[in-house]
Amino acid sequence: MRNHLTSTSPHLLALLLAVGTVSVSTAANATSSAELYTEAAYSYGRFEARIRFAGGEGVVSSFFLWKDASEKEDVFWNELDLETIWGACELKTNALYGLPEANHTQSSGSDGGWCTQFHTYAFEWTPDYVAWFVDGTELRRETGADSTAFRDNAADGMQIHFNVWPGDSTFGGNFTEAILPVHEFINWVQYSSYDNGTFTLEWREDFAGSTIPEGWLTGDWDSPKGLSTHMPENVSFMNNYAIISITTDDATGPAGAAPMDPEGGGPVDPGTGGSDGAGGSDGAGGLDGTGGSTDVPSDGGAPASGSGGSATDPGTGGTDMTIDPGNAGGAGASATSGSGGESGDPSMPSGGQAPGSGGDTGTDSPSVPDATPNGPESDGGCSMGGAGKRTPWGELALSLSLGAGWVRRRRGRGHGAQGVAS
């Protein structure tokens, strides 16, 4: 945690240090946390996000709706939470409201893989009820006093927030810096408005860029238990995720490769896709072992300019086509070197393509009679992938990496800073 001594005079501070009555922690031992939130507030609707929460003893990881200025003493508190706590990664659903606030909390247990798998989490907030969901299954529904508290006191709407921060023995567990860094991964967020029983999608954020999207802000205040400070540098955008982190002060930002969400999005390793018409892991095959594009995410196959030829010369033959990477290899006409590319062999693993030994012309693959356009080639593959790898047999391999504690909240000493991309 940070130790601020700004209110102590320099002379008094020197005296205290001399007699050993004050200890000063160094920045290297301090902890930085993170918060990401929408600038705008939204009223009745469905609020959804695809998340893998951060795990670890003493780590609190959250997705919540928050009425701005709720932390002020004369303001009626309105907050809805989905958050994980304790080393066992217990999922809590919270409705915080009142003047002063009270936490109406329930547990959804620790067996859902909340901190090891991606799930789609949602709130539904309407004039008649508040409900919490995971993967389309309703966890909890509140009507009556709970619903009335939000209907009557959050007329201007609530902001969407995500944060991760260190707790203590009273809430979250006994945090230690030895577990750092830890990260919460957010694949996408979307909001659907509500009117007369119908939800209508208004916007979706997929975090496709490397900088903070328009309309989002980052926190820059102390975390709820005072054991860290939210830092904009700990909110990062990479590989189609927003990543919020707890780190030491001298190692902010994400570390290592992000996990793969089976639903899609995030990084993919193109593996050995490439040189002989083999598709990259995330889409259509690239030229000369450069991995696939994202035009056809479910298919490998040949690039737009074809990929006939030998294992050492990708050639220029071939036609535009989509090939099932598990059933047939790349196809193409002759290579410029005169070593004709052999047609795909369905019996080879992952639809690999033999290097071929045909003469000057070669022929298109007879194993793929119904070729369809497949979009342009890509030199980069998907965002995490390097170049595809040539092998003697031109084999394609697909690689898909694959409530207590509300005293903490959150908040709002003015607006947060714009995020810093990593």
C-alpha positions in Angstrom: 0.0 0.0 0.0 1.1 3.6 -0.4 2.3 5.6 2.5 1.6 9.3 1.9 3.3 11.8 4.3 2.5 15.0 2.4 0.8 16.5 5.5 4.0 16.2 7.6 6.4 19.1 7.5 9.9 18.3 6.2 11.6 19.2 9.5 9.2 17.0 11.5 9.5 14.2 9.1 13.3 14.3 9.3 13.1 14.2 13.1 10.7 11.3 13.1 12.9 9.3 10.8 15.9 10.0 12.9 14.4 8.6 16.0 12.9 5.7 14.2 9.2 6.4 14.8 8.2 6.4 11.1 8.7 3.7 8.5 8.4 4.5 4.9 7.4 1.9 2.3 9.0 2.0 -1.1 7.2 2.2 -4.4 8.6 -1.3 -5.3 6.5 -2.8 -2.5 3.3 -0.9 -3.3 0.4 -2.3 -5.2 -1.5 -0.9 -8.1 -5.1 -1.9 -9.1 -7.5 -0.9 -11.8 -11.0 0.3 -12.7 -12.6 0.7 -16.1 -16.1 2.3 -16.6 -18.4 4.0 -19.0 -18.6 7.8 -19.0 -22.4 7.6 -19.6 -25.1 6.3 -17.4 -27.8 3.9 -18.7 -31.3 3.4 -17.4 -33.5 0.3 -17.6 -32.1 -2.5 -19.8 -29.9 -5.5 -20.0 -26.2 -5.0 -19.2 -24.0 -7.9 -20.4 -20.3 -8.7 -20.4 -18.1 -11.7 -21.3 -15.6 -12.0 -18.5 -12.9 -14.2 -16.9 -12.6 -12.9 -13.4 -9.3 -12.6 -11.6 -8.5 -15.2 -9.0 -6.3 -15.4 -5.9 -6.5 -15.2 -2.2 -7.4 -11.6 -1.3 -8.4 -10.6 -4.8 -11.8 -8.9 -5.5 -12.8 -8.9 -9.1 -16.0 -7.2 -10.2 -18.6 -6.3 -12.9 -21.1 -3.8 -11.5 -23.6 -1.0 -12.1 -23.1 2.2 -10.1 -25.0 5.4 -9.7 -22.5 8.3 -9.8 -21.9 10.0 -6.4 -23.4 7.1 -4.4 -20.5 7.3 -2.0 -21.5 10.8 -0.8 -23.1 10.9 2.7 -26.2 12.7 1.5 -26.8 10.6 -1.6 -29.0 7.5 -1.8 -26.7 4.6 -2.7 -27.5 2.5 -5.8 -25.2 -0.4 -6.9 -25.6 -3.8 -8.4 -22.7 -6.3 -8.3 -21.4 -9.5 -9.8 -18.1 -10.1 -8.1 -15.7 -12.8 -7.0 -13.9 -13.0 -3.6 -11.8 -15.3 -1.5 -9.2 -17.7 -2.7 -12.0 -20.2 -3.7 -13.3 -17.6 -6.1 -16.9 -17.3 -4.7 -19.4 -15.5 -6.9 -21.5 -12.9 -5.1 -24.6 -11.1 -6.4 -25.1 -7.8 -4.5 -27.8 -5.2 -4.4 -26.5 -2.2 -2.4 -29.0 0.7 -1.7 -30.1 3.1 0.9 -29.2 6.1 2.9 -27.0 4.8 4.5 -26.4 1.9 2.2 -27.1 -1.7 3.1 -25.8 -4.7 1.2 -28.4 -7.4 0.2 -26.0 -10.1 -0.9 -26.3 -13.7 -2.0 -23.7 -16.3 -2.9 -23.7 -18.4 -6.1 -20.9 -20.6 -4.9 -17.4 -21.4 -6.0 -17.9 -24.3 -8.5 -18.6 -22.3 -11.7 -15.0 -21.8 -12.8 -15.6 -18.0 -12.5 -11.9 -17.3 -12.3 -10.6 -19.9 -14.7 -13.2 -19.8 -17.5 -15.0 -17.2 -19.5 -18.7 -16.7 -18.8 -21.4 -14.3 -20.0 -22.7 -12.3 -17.1 -25.7 -10.0 -17.2 -28.0 -7.7 -15.2 -31.5 -7.0 -16.1 -32.9 -3.8 -14.6 -36.5 -2.9 -15.3 -39.2 -0.9 -13.4 -40.5 -4.2 -11.9 -37.4 -6.3 -11.1 -33.7 -6.6 -10.9 -32.1 -9.9 -12.0 -28.6 -11.5 -12.3 -27.6 -14.0 -15.0 -24.7 -16.3 -15.9 -24.6 -17.8 -19.4 -28.4 -17.1 -19.8 -29.3 -18.8 -16.5 -31.0 -16.6 -14.0 -29.2 -16.6 -10.6 -31.4 -14.3 -8.7 -34.4 -12.0 -9.1 -35.5 -9.2 -6.8 -38.9 -7.4 -6.8 -40.6 -5.4 -4.2 -38.4 -3.2 -2.0 -35.2 -3.9 -3.9 -36.7 -3.1 -7.3 -38.4 0.0 -5.9 -35.1 1.3 -4.4 -33.5 1.4 -7.9 -36.6 2.6 -9.7 -37.2 5.5 -7.4 -33.6 6.6 -6.7 -31.6 5.9 -9.9 -33.7 7.8 -12.4 -30.6 9.1 -14.2 -29.3 5.6 -14.7 -26.1 3.8 -13.7 -22.7 3.5 -15.2 -21.1 0.2 -16.2 -17.9 -0.6 -14.1 -15.2 -3.2 -13.9 -12.5 -3.3 -11.2 -10.0 -5.6 -9.5 -8.3 -4.8 -6.2 -6.8 -6.3 -3.1 -9.1 -7.1 -0.1 -8.3 -8.1 3.4 -9.3 -10.7 6.0 -12.8 -9.1 6.4 -13.6 -9.2 2.7 -11.7 -11.0 0.0 -9.0 -12.8 1.9 -5.5 -12.2 3.1 -3.9 -10.6 0.1 -0.1 -10.9 -0.5 1.9 -9.4 -3.4 3.5 -12.8 -4.0 0.5 -13.8 -6.2 0.9 -10.8 -8.5 0.2 -10.0 -11.2 -3.4 -11.0 -11.6 -5.8 -10.0 -14.4 -9.5 -9.7 -15.2 -10.2 -10.3 -18.9 -13.2 -8.7 -20.6 -14.0 -10.0 -24.1 -16.9 -7.7 -24.9 -19.6 -5.5 -23.3 -23.1 -4.6 -24.6 -26.1 -2.7 -23.5 -29.8 -3.3 -24.5 -32.4 -0.8 -23.6 -35.8 -1.8 -22.2 -39.3 -0.6 -23.2 -42.6 -2.2 -22.6 -41.3 -5.7 -22.0 -38.7 -5.7 -24.9 -34.9 -5.4 -24.8 -33.3 -3.7 -27.8 -29.5 -3.9 -28.4 -28.1 -0.3 -28.4 -24.4 -0.9 -28.6 -21.6 -3.4 -28.2 -18.0 -2.9 -27.4 -15.5 -5.6 -28.6 -12.3 -3.8 -27.5 -10.8 -4.4 -31.0 -8.4 -1.4 -30.7 -5.2 -0.9 -28.8 -6.4 2.2 -27.0 -9.3 3.0 -24.7 -12.5 3.2 -26.7 -14.5 6.4 -26.9 -16.9 6.8 -24.0 -14.8 4.8 -21.5 -12.7 6.1 -18.5 -10.3 4.6 -16.0 -10.1 5.1 -12.3 -7.3 7.0 -10.5 -8.3 6.7 -6.8 -7.5 4.5 -3.9 -9.2 1.1 -3.9 -11.9 0.3 -1.4 -9.8 -1.2 1.4 -7.0 1.4 0.8 -4.4 -1.3 0.0 -3.8 -0.1 -3.6 -4.4 2.8 -5.9 -6.2 2.4 -9.2 -3.8 3.2 -12.0 -4.7 4.0 -15.7 -1.6 2.0 -16.7 -3.3 -1.2 -15.3 -6.1 -0.9 -17.9 -4.9 -2.3 -21.2 -6.4 -3.2 -24.6 -4.8 -6.0 -26.6 -5.8 -9.0 -28.6 -9.5 -8.0 -28.5 -9.7 -7.9 -24.7 -9.9 -5.2 -22.1 -7.5 -6.3 -19.3 -7.6 -4.9 -15.8 -4.8 -5.9 -13.5 -3.4 -5.8 -10.0 0.4 -5.5 -10.1 3.2 -4.1 -8.1 3.8 -0.4 -8.8 6.9 -1.1 -10.8 5.3 -3.7 -13.1 2.0 -2.2 -14.3 0.1 -3.6 -17.3 -0.6 -7.1 -18.6 2.0 -9.9 -18.5 2.3 -12.8 -20.8 -0.3 -14.1 -23.3 -4.0 -13.6 -22.6 -6.2 -16.7 -22.4 -8.4 -17.9 -25.2 -12.2 -17.5 -24.9 -13.8 -20.5 -26.7 -16.6 -18.3 -27.8 -14.2 -16.3 -29.9 -12.3 -13.1 -29.7 -8.9 -12.8 -28.0 -5.6 -14.2 -29.3 -5.1 -17.2 -31.4 -1.8 -19.0 -32.2 -1.6 -19.6 -36.0 0.8 -22.5 -35.3 2.1 -24.2 -38.4 -0.4 -23.0 -40.9 1.0 -21.6 -44.1 3.3 -22.5 -46.9 1.6 -25.1 -49.0 -1.9 -23.8 -49.0 -2.5 -24.7 -45.4 -4.8 -22.3 -43.5 -3.7 -20.3 -40.5 -5.4 -21.1 -37.2 -7.9 -18.2 -37.2 -9.1 -18.1 -40.8 -8.2 -18.4 -44.4 -4.7 -19.6 -45.4 -2.1 -17.0 -45.9 0.7 -17.0 -48.5 4.0 -18.6 -47.9 3.5 -19.6 -44.3 2.3 -16.3 -43.0 -0.8 -17.5 -41.2 -4.4 -17.0 -41.8 -6.6 -13.9 -42.1 -9.8 -13.5 -40.0 -12.2 -13.4 -43.0 -13.5 -16.9 -42.4 -12.8 -17.6 -38.7 -14.1 -21.2 -38.8 -12.1 -22.4 -41.9 -8.6 -22.9 -42.9 -7.7 -23.3 -46.6 -6.1 -21.6 -49.5 -5.4 -17.9 -49.8 -7.0 -15.8 -52.5 -4.1 -16.2 -54.9 -3.8 -20.0 -54.4 -0.9 -21.9 -52.9 0.1 -24.8 -55.2 3.7 -25.8 -55.3 6.3 -27.6 -53.2 7.0 -27.4 -49.6 9.8 -24.9 -50.3 8.0 -22.8 -52.9 4.4 -21.7 -52.3 3.8 -21.0 -55.9 1.1 -18.9 -57.4 -1.5 -21.3 -58.7 -4.8 -22.2 -57.1 -8.2 -20.7 -56.8 -10.1 -18.8 -54.2 -11.8 -21.3 -51.9 -12.8 -22.2 -48.4 -11.5 -25.5 -47.2 -12.6 -27.4 -44.1 -9.3 -27.6 -42.2 -10.2 -31.0 -40.8 -11.1 -32.6 -44.1 -9.0 -31.5 -47.0 -5.7 -29.8 -47.6 -4.9 -26.8 -49.6 -5.2 -27.0 -53.3 -3.7 -25.2 -56.3 -2.3 -25.3 -59.8 1.4 -25.4 -60.6 4.0 -23.5 -58.7 6.2 -21.0 -60.6 9.1 -23.3 -60.0 7.5 -26.0 -62.1 6.8 -28.4 -59.1 3.1 -28.8 -59.3 1.2 -28.7 -56.0 -0.5 -31.9 -55.1 -4.2 -31.7 -54.3 -5.3 -31.8 -50.7 -5.3 -35.2 -49.0 -8.3 -35.7 -46.6 -6.5 -38.5 -44.9 -3.7 -36.3 -43.7 -3.9 -34.7 -40.2 -5.6 -31.4 -40.1 -5.9 -31.4 -43.9 -2.3 -31.2 -44.7 -1.1 -31.0 -48.3 1.6 -33.2 -49.7 4.5 -31.3 -51.5 3.6 -32.9 -54.8 5.6 -34.0 -57.7 3.5 -33.2 -60.7 5.1 -31.4 -63.7 4.6 -27.9 -64.9 0.9 -27.5 -64.5 -0.7 -29.4 -61.7 -4.5 -29.3 -61.2 -7.0 -27.9 -58.7 -7.9 -30.2 -55.8 -10.5 -32.8 -56.8 -11.3 -33.2 -53.1 -13.0 -29.8 -52.9 -15.5 -29.7 -55.8 -17.6 -26.8 -54.4 -15.0 -24.1 -53.9 -16.3 -20.7 -52.7 -14.7 -17.3 -52.5 -12.6 -16.8 -49.4 -11.5 -13.2 -49.1 -8.0 -11.8 -49.4 -4.9 -13.2 -47.9 -3.3 -11.8 -44.8 0.4 -11.5 -44.0 -0.1 -11.3 -40.3 -2.5 -14.1 -39.3 -4.5 -13.3 -36.2 -3.2 -10.7 -33.7 -1.2 -13.0 -31.4 0.2 -15.2 -34.1 3.6 -15.1 -35.8 4.3 -16.5 -39.2 3.2 -20.0 -40.1 5.8 -22.6 -40.2 6.9 -24.5 -43.3 7.2 -28.3 -42.9 8.5 -30.8 -45.4 4.9 -32.1 -46.0 3.1 -28.7 -45.8 1.0 -30.0 -42.9 -1.6 -27.7 -41.5 -2.0 -27.7 -37.7 -4.8 -25.7 -36.1 -3.9 -24.3 -32.7 -6.6 -22.5 -30.8 -5.2 -21.4 -27.5 -7.7 -22.5 -26.5 -21.3 -9.1 0.7 -19.8 -7.4 3.3 -17.2 -5.1 2.0 -19.4 -2.4 0.4 -17.6 0.1 2.7 -15.0 -0.1 0.0 -16.8 1.5 -2.9 -15.6 2.9 -5.6 -15.5 6.1 -6.0 -15.9 8.7 -7.8 -13.7 11.4 -6.5 -14.3 13.3 -9.7 -13.9 11.6 -13.1 -11.2 9.1 -13.8 -8.4 9.4 -16.3 -8.4 8.2 -19.8 -6.9 4.8 -20.1 -3.3 4.1 -21.1 -3.0 1.4 -23.7 -0.3 -1.2 -23.3 
